[in-house]
Amino acid sequence: MLNDTYKEDITVEELAKLELSWFRGEIVLVDDLKTFYEVFPRLLGKDLLGFDTETRPTFTKGGRNQVSLIQLSTADLACLFRINKIGLPRELVDLLADPKVIKAGVAVHDDIRFLKVVKKFNPGGFIDLQNFVKDYGIQIAGLKKLTAIVLGFRISKRQQVTDWEAEQLSEAQQIYAATDAWVCHQIYSKLTEGN
């Protein structure tokens, strides 16, 4: 279903002219099981969740750390699960495996592969926006450009290579992490509205 509403790509200059935006809904940082069991039910029953992960960067060639954070977002709630602190609770694994709940993200294949190192599971319901957008004539793959093309604003990636296993995540890190998952939710919603 090709759609000529969206550009194939966007230049750096066009991107720079767009207004900067970020997630302004409720952010819940989940770094203990008590908080997990309080907030997790609020994600249940949703048909669509924005999905992303963050990993503490490594600066050694070929090195890779385990996933530190899983972000799941609705239109107005972003849950940041610090799996380096709480592990992968069974309920969260079940949600990641549920084929009836769409989890929209970018480069989800890599995220899933690294999550399976933490705990084996059969993923279900994942939509990789990098592939999905091709049906709409969009040829680029990065989340920053996808957001600009589909949603019409710019997001910051400044927090991307920060320490996601720090004792406390900064407000800037939390907003960044929430925004990445939220824009995935919003991109999928906008592309499929009316379908």
N, C-alpha and C positions, 0 to 999 in steps of 0.2 A: 504494500500500500504506500506508494511513493507520495510524498507530500511536499509541495513546493513552498510551504509556509516558512520553512526554516532554511537558513544558509547552510552550505556544506561545511564551511570553516569560518573562522573569524581572525582578523589580523591582531597583532599586538597593539597596534594603534587604536583600532576599534574597541578592543577590550579596555584599554586605559581610559577611554571616554565614558565608560559605563559607571553608574553609581555603585559604590561598595555597599554590600548588604550582608546580613548574617541572621542566624536564628534568634528570634526574640520571644520564643515560647518558654515553657518551663523545662529547665534542665535538672535532672536528678542524677547525682553522682552516686553510684552504687559501689561502695568499697567494703561493705560487710553484709553478711547473710540476712541480718535483721532488715536492713534497707531493701535488699533484694526481694524478700517475701512481702514487704509492704508495697513496693512499686510494680513488681512484675505482673500482677493481675490486671493492671491498667493497660497492658499491651495485648492481652488475650481478647479474642473476638474481633480483632482488626483484620481486614482483608489485605492491607498493604502496609509495609514498614520500610522506611529507608534504612539501609544497612551500610556499615563501614567498620573498619578495624584500624587500630593504631599499634605500632610496634616501636619499641625504643630503638633508635638508630644505632647501627654499628659502623665504625669507621675502619674496620679491617677488611681487606679484600676477601670476598667470598663468605664473610660472616653474616649471620642472620640470628636475631633474637626471637624469642617466642612472642606471640601476640600478647599485648598488655591490656588492650581495651577493645570491647565490642560496643558499637553504637547502634541503637535501634531507635527510629524516630517515627512519630505520627506527624500530622500537620502542626500540632501544638505541644507535643511532649517529646523530649529527647532523653533516653536513658543511656547512661554511660556506665557500662559494666566493667569494672576493673578486675579482669580475670586473673591478673597477676596476684591479686589479693584474695579473691573469692573462689577461684577455680571456675569450672564450667558446671554449674548446677544442672541437675537432670532436667528440670523444667525449661531451662534455656536451651539445652541440647534438643529437647523435644520440639521446641518452637523452630529452631534452625532446620529441623528435619521435616517439619510439617509442609506437605506439598500444597495445602489449601491456602497458606498465607504467603503472599508474594513478598519477597525481600529483595528490593531493588538496590543495586549498588554498582560500582565501577571496579573492574578487574576482580570480580568476586571469586573467580577460579583460584587465584593466588591466596586470597583471604581464607577460603575454605581449606585449601591444602595446608596452610599453616595452622588453622584451628584443629585440623585432624591430628596434628602432632600433639596437641594438648589433650584431646579426647576423641577417640574414633566415633564417627557417626555418619549416617547417610543423609546428605543434605537434600532438602526439597524446597521447591518454590522460589529458588533464586533466579533473578533476572539480571543479566549483565547488561547495563545500559550501553556499554561500548558496542555491543552487537545489536541491541534493540533499536538504537537510534538510526541505524543504517536504513531501516524501512521508511524512515522519514527524510531520507536524502542527506542526512548529516554524516560526514565522513571522518570527523575528528573524534578522539577518544577520551581526552583528559577531562576531569570533572570541572576544572575551572572554565574551559572553553564551552563545554556542554551547558553549564549553568548560564553562561552569557548568551549562547544561541537560543536556548529554549526559554529561559526565565527572564532574560534581559537585564541582568545585573552581574556584578563582579563579586567574587569571594576571595578572601585572603588565604594564602597558603603559608603564611609566615611561621606558624607553630608546627608545621609538619615534621621537622627534624629536631623536636625538643625531646626531653626525657619523659617518656610516657610511664616510666616506673618510679618517678619522683615520689617522695613520701606524700606530698600534697600536689595535686594538679592545680595550676594557676587558673584564674578566671579566664584568661585568654586561651589557654589550652582547652578548657571546657567548652567555651563558645565555638572555637575552631572545630572540635570533635562533633559537637551537636550540629553545627552548620553542615558539615560534610554529609552526615546521614540525612538530615532534613532536606537538603537540595536533591538528593537521590529520590526521596519520597515525592517531592514537588515536580521533578522532571518527569517521572513515570506518570504521575497524576495528570499533568498537563498534556502529555502526549496521548494519553488514552481517554481523555474526557470526551464524552459523546459516543464512545464505542460500546 
